[in-house]
Amino acid sequence: MKRPSKILVLAVSLLLTAIFHAATQHYTPSLSHACSRPVRPSDLASESEVERYRKHVKAYRNCTERFIEEQNEAILRHQEAIQRHTVAAEAAIEELNDFLESVKSRQQSLGE
């Protein structure tokens, strides 16, 4: 069987990396949670109702904590993206300024 070329392997690797990167970068958790807040039973509730309430409180807490964790992770991803975009913009500004300065210097040296 013929071995795939290095270029083909590289191209497939880059494509898979790009797909994975795009899939992970576009996930943003919901801005509101879907956790169901428990309703406290009356003072006359049975022990089984009180136990169901306790389980519901625990589930509500777990759900809310997962939501908070997702939000914090999204914040970190966005902060990292902001930093990358800021660096890219600053590099473009520097590159443009260098180019414009070289054009200006060239014009001055030619007496224009």
Backbone as CSV, one residue per row, in Angstrom:
resi,resn,N_x,N_y,N_z,CA_x,CA_y,CA_z,C_x,C_y,C_z
1,MET,0.841,-1.184,0.000,0.000,0.000,0.000,0.885,1.246,0.000
2,LYS,0.507,2.214,-0.806,1.290,3.427,-0.951,1.132,4.308,0.282
3,ARG,2.248,4.843,0.792,2.211,5.743,1.952,1.730,7.117,1.512
4,PRO,0.907,7.769,2.362,0.459,9.118,1.993,1.643,10.088,2.048
5,SER,1.591,11.091,1.199,2.670,12.065,1.165,2.651,12.907,2.435
6,LYS,3.801,13.496,2.726,3.909,14.358,3.907,2.989,15.559,3.778
7,ILE,2.831,16.066,2.576,1.966,17.226,2.354,0.515,16.865,2.653
8,LEU,0.084,15.685,2.209,-1.287,15.243,2.470,-1.516,15.067,3.964
9,VAL,-0.575,14.451,4.647,-0.696,14.253,6.093,-0.755,15.606,6.805
10,LEU,0.097,16.528,6.392,0.100,17.853,6.982,-1.220,18.576,6.719
11,ALA,-1.717,18.490,5.500,-2.974,19.158,5.145,-4.133,18.606,5.962
12,VAL,-4.207,17.292,6.090,-5.276,16.673,6.878,-5.140,17.068,8.340
13,SER,-3.935,17.085,8.860,-3.706,17.484,10.254,-4.146,18.920,10.487
14,LEU,-3.777,19.810,9.585,-4.172,21.213,9.720,-5.684,21.370,9.630
15,LEU,-6.310,20.627,8.734,-7.763,20.695,8.594,-8.455,20.221,9.869
16,LEU,-8.003,19.102,10.403,-8.604,18.593,11.636,-8.376,19.547,12.800
17,THR,-7.207,20.139,12.874,-6.922,21.122,13.922,-7.840,22.325,13.791
18,ALA,-8.023,22.797,12.584,-8.890,23.956,12.357,-10.336,23.639,12.727
19,ILE,-10.799,22.456,12.350,-12.178,22.061,12.680,-12.344,21.969,14.192
20,PHE,-11.405,21.321,14.867,-11.490,21.195,16.318,-11.452,22.562,16.981
21,HIS,-10.551,23.431,16.509,-10.423,24.772,17.079,-11.717,25.555,16.890
22,ALA,-12.289,25.492,15.708,-13.533,26.222,15.431,-14.668,25.701,16.312
23,ALA,-14.736,24.395,16.478,-15.810,23.823,17.293,-15.682,24.237,18.753
24,THR,-14.475,24.311,19.261,-14.302,24.663,20.673,-14.415,26.158,20.901
25,GLN,-14.107,26.969,19.901,-14.133,28.410,20.085,-15.531,28.993,20.015
26,HIS,-16.446,28.329,19.354,-17.763,28.908,19.161,-18.765,28.495,20.232
27,TYR,-18.375,27.602,21.141,-19.296,27.215,22.198,-19.341,28.317,23.251
28,THR,-20.517,28.836,23.465,-20.734,29.813,24.524,-21.932,29.337,25.322
29,PRO,-21.752,29.157,26.616,-22.878,28.676,27.408,-23.995,29.713,27.456
30,SER,-25.164,29.237,27.773,-26.339,30.105,27.889,-26.083,31.181,28.938
31,LEU,-26.719,32.331,28.760,-26.554,33.424,29.716,-27.553,33.343,30.867
32,SER,-28.375,32.339,30.850,-29.275,32.127,31.987,-29.331,30.628,32.268
33,HIS,-29.490,30.307,33.513,-29.504,28.880,33.856,-30.922,28.329,33.763
34,ALA,-31.001,27.020,33.697,-32.291,26.338,33.617,-32.532,25.538,34.896
35,CYS,-31.930,25.996,35.982,-32.047,25.291,37.252,-33.402,25.609,37.884
36,SER,-34.032,24.586,38.379,-35.364,24.742,38.963,-35.243,24.989,40.468
37,ARG,-35.709,26.155,40.883,-35.617,26.533,42.295,-36.625,25.725,43.120
38,PRO,-36.169,25.107,44.209,-37.070,24.282,45.029,-38.094,25.145,45.795
39,VAL,-39.239,24.547,46.029,-40.283,25.197,46.827,-40.301,24.516,48.184
40,ARG,-40.116,25.323,49.196,-40.064,24.785,50.554,-41.427,24.204,50.940
41,PRO,-41.411,22.990,51.490,-42.690,22.381,51.904,-43.227,23.064,53.171
42,SER,-44.481,22.888,53.391,-45.100,23.484,54.584,-44.571,22.800,55.848
43,ASP,-44.824,23.428,56.968,-44.396,22.856,58.257,-45.094,21.539,58.547
44,LEU,-46.193,21.288,57.861,-46.951,20.059,58.080,-46.595,18.964,57.076
45,ALA,-45.539,19.176,56.317,-45.144,18.215,55.284,-44.668,16.917,55.906
46,SER,-44.872,15.853,55.156,-44.423,14.536,55.621,-42.902,14.460,55.506
47,GLU,-42.336,13.448,56.141,-40.889,13.246,56.094,-40.423,12.986,54.662
48,SER,-41.212,12.280,53.886,-40.831,12.007,52.500,-40.843,13.297,51.679
49,GLU,-41.771,14.212,51.929,-41.805,15.500,51.234,-40.576,16.347,51.604
50,VAL,-40.222,16.315,52.904,-39.053,17.052,53.362,-37.787,16.471,52.716
51,GLU,-37.717,15.156,52.629,-36.557,14.506,52.013,-36.473,14.843,50.527
52,ARG,-37.606,14.857,49.814,-37.630,15.258,48.404,-37.148,16.702,48.259
53,TYR,-37.584,17.551,49.195,-37.163,18.953,49.174,-35.644,19.062,49.335
54,ARG,-35.082,18.318,50.271,-33.628,18.337,50.478,-32.883,17.896,49.226
55,LYS,-33.388,16.856,48.576,-32.761,16.384,47.336,-32.864,17.450,46.243
56,HIS,-34.012,18.119,46.202,-34.214,19.167,45.206,-33.274,20.346,45.487
57,VAL,-33.080,20.683,46.763,-32.152,21.759,47.133,-30.738,21.398,46.663
58,LYS,-30.334,20.159,46.893,-29.002,19.710,46.485,-28.855,19.767,44.966
59,ALA,-29.877,19.313,44.251,-29.836,19.344,42.789,-29.789,20.785,42.279
60,TYR,-30.559,21.662,42.912,-30.572,23.078,42.524,-29.196,23.706,42.740
61,ARG,-28.614,23.404,43.874,-27.281,23.936,44.175,-26.258,23.429,43.164
62,ASN,-26.267,22.130,42.880,-25.330,21.548,41.915,-25.515,22.162,40.528
63,CYS,-26.767,22.306,40.124,-27.068,22.890,38.817,-26.555,24.326,38.738
64,THR,-26.824,25.099,39.766,-26.396,26.496,39.789,-24.874,26.606,39.813
65,GLU,-24.213,25.764,40.579,-22.753,25.785,40.630,-22.137,25.403,39.283
66,ARG,-22.755,24.435,38.565,-22.278,24.075,37.222,-22.431,25.265,36.276
67,PHE,-23.566,25.959,36.387,-23.802,27.136,35.554,-22.737,28.201,35.818
68,ILE,-22.458,28.458,37.082,-21.450,29.460,37.451,-20.082,29.053,36.910
69,GLU,-19.744,27.782,37.017,-18.467,27.288,36.506,-18.377,27.472,34.989
70,GLU,-19.462,27.171,34.274,-19.475,27.374,32.825,-19.272,28.847,32.475
71,GLN,-19.903,29.734,33.237,-19.761,31.163,32.975,-18.317,31.607,33.209
72,ASN,-17.724,31.128,34.297,-16.332,31.491,34.597,-15.376,30.978,33.521
73,GLU,-15.620,29.761,33.019,-14.792,29.220,31.943,-14.956,30.045,30.670
74,ALA,-16.188,30.463,30.381,-16.432,31.298,29.201,-15.723,32.643,29.342
75,ILE,-15.743,33.200,30.538,-15.049,34.471,30.785,-13.568,34.322,30.473
76,LEU,-12.957,33.239,30.949,-11.529,33.015,30.693,-11.249,32.870,29.200
77,ARG,-12.103,32.110,28.491,-11.909,31.945,27.046,-12.004,33.292,26.332
78,HIS,-12.982,34.098,26.739,-13.150,35.402,26.095,-11.987,36.338,26.427
79,GLN,-11.501,36.282,27.656,-10.356,37.128,28.024,-9.125,36.737,27.215
80,GLU,-8.926,35.436,27.030,-7.793,34.970,26.231,-7.955,35.412,24.779
81,ALA,-9.173,35.333,24.258,-9.422,35.774,22.885,-9.195,37.276,22.753
82,ILE,-9.648,38.036,23.727,-9.431,39.483,23.718,-7.940,39.784,23.665
83,GLN,-7.171,39.071,24.466,-5.718,39.281,24.492,-5.094,38.963,23.134
84,ARG,-5.501,37.843,22.523,-4.954,37.472,21.212,-5.303,38.527,20.163
85,HIS,-6.541,39.002,20.186,-6.970,39.996,19.198,-6.281,41.341,19.440
86,THR,-6.053,41.675,20.694,-5.353,42.920,21.016,-3.926,42.871,20.494
87,VAL,-3.249,41.762,20.711,-1.877,41.600,20.228,-1.851,41.672,18.699
88,ALA,-2.812,41.031,18.049,-2.859,41.051,16.584,-3.102,42.472,16.069
89,ALA,-4.019,43.187,16.700,-4.301,44.566,16.278,-3.083,45.454,16.492
90,GLU,-2.426,45.309,17.626,-1.235,46.117,17.908,-0.123,45.825,16.912
91,ALA,0.029,44.555,16.539,1.046,44.188,15.553,0.718,44.803,14.194
92,ALA,-0.557,44.799,13.828,-0.962,45.394,12.550,-0.724,46.902,12.557
93,ILE,-1.020,47.545,13.681,-0.779,48.986,13.801,0.707,49.285,13.651
94,GLU,1.540,48.505,14.316,2.991,48.706,14.238,3.499,48.496,12.811
95,GLU,2.982,47.445,12.184,3.388,47.164,10.808,2.980,48.311,9.876
96,LEU,1.750,48.796,10.025,1.274,49.903,9.199,2.100,51.158,9.447
97,ASN,2.349,51.470,10.714,3.152,52.653,11.043,4.561,52.553,10.469
98,ASP,5.172,51.370,10.554,6.510,51.170,9.976,6.479,51.386,8.469
99,PHE,5.456,50.845,7.822,5.340,51.010,6.374,5.168,52.485,6.008
100,LEU,4.259,53.168,6.700,4.014,54.576,6.403,5.260,55.425,6.663
101,GLU,5.992,55.092,7.699,7.232,55.812,8.006,8.263,55.582,6.908
102,SER,8.345,54.340,6.401,9.304,54.059,5.328,8.910,54.788,4.049
103,VAL,7.618,54.879,3.764,7.150,55.624,2.595,7.498,57.097,2.755
104,LYS,7.251,57.632,3.929,7.554,59.049,4.199,9.052,59.322,4.060
105,SER,9.874,58.442,4.629,11.328,58.600,4.526,11.794,58.536,3.077
106,ARG,11.225,57.611,2.336,11.585,57.437,0.914,11.223,58.705,0.136
107,GLN,10.027,59.241,0.405,9.596,60.466,-0.291,10.509,61.646,0.055
108,GLN,10.879,61.724,1.324,11.764,62.834,1.748,13.135,62.704,1.108
109,SER,13.625,61.472,0.999,14.960,61.286,0.420,14.959,61.572,-1.085
110,LEU,13.815,61.425,-1.721,13.713,61.714,-3.151,13.373,63.172,-3.406
111,GLY,13.129,63.937,-2.324,12.832,65.348,-2.461,11.408,65.625,-2.899
112,GLU,10.508,64.688,-2.626,9.101,64.870,-3.028,8.332,65.662,-2.034
